[in-house]
Amino acid sequence: MALGREAGVNAPEPDRRAVVLMALGGPTSLADVEPYLRDLRGGRPTPPELVDEFRERYRRIGGGSPLVAVTRSQAAALERRLEGSTAAARCEFGMRHWRPSIVDAVRRLVDDGYRDLTGLCLTPYYSAWSVGGYHAALRAAVAEVDPSVRIRPVDHWHDAPTLAPAFAERIVGRRAAMAERGFPDPRILFTAHSLPGVTDPEREPYVLELAETRREIERRAGPMRSRMAYQSVGRREGPWLGPPAEGEIERLAAEGEGSVLVVPYGFVSDNLEILFDVDLEMRDLAGRLGLGFERTDSLNDDPLLIEALAHAVRRAVPADGP
């Protein structure tokens, strides 16, 4: 599969390449929750009860999302990793639904003379609903700031050589810790964010790429008893990709399992879906069902993740051509 589809009209200057690292965003304080939700809803007012619900969720994970801070750290580490590379040396980050925005990142780079931007979304697995939306936001930002700038969108990087090893290391370490606590053989539950409107999962790139990476993780982490589930279903009407993670935890308890290790490998950064949906809601469900429960740590700015990002950038920007 090709990594990306190029757009733009002007040939770039080889030494003026940069990366726009993109993530969803999140409120950094409880006061930011309402404007964040309004941005997420395309400017539509959010019902007060929904604001209250999400404000309470963010309160329970510490008063705000860590995602902006994590993405800032990832961008800085990626810039250091790419220093001296023909692919890029400058890395800015932008949030699709918070500050700094994607257009803010593009404007900073264009003002500093960068004419060739690699758009890299912090989701390794391609879907039109998620990654496609980030690419659309980047194209709109470039059209607003300077339409002559070249864009190199990275569609996927689930097969970057160091991504699966990074997840596998965490599984090995967490299983060892669980064994010390008396849970020597936890059932492994791989999870990723659900998607709406998937009518043919067997042909959905997101599903296929998740399966490919999962196979590689399992090969590296060693024998395990595992299954796949999807989490964090949104408010949009209609069917969502399943099976749901909560239902799989209930099944494990019904089957007599003693413990579960959740591996949310669809995410690379700490965010609400990890810190609330997994750490609080799934953990509480498992506890009520009598299951031992752990999850693997997020990759965040782990060097193996940063190398995976650098690999994606290098692949998008050939060393011997424009």
PyMOL commands that set and color helices and strands:
alter all, ss='L'
color gray80, all
select helices_A, chain A and resi 30-40+48-60+67-82+102-111+131-145+163-180+201-203+205-221+245-254+272-288+303-316
alter helices_A, ss='H'
color red, helices_A
select strands_A, chain A and resi 17-23+90-95+116-121+150-153+187-193+226-231+259-263+292-295
alter strands_A, ss='S'
color yellow, strands_A
deselect
rebuild
show_as cartoon
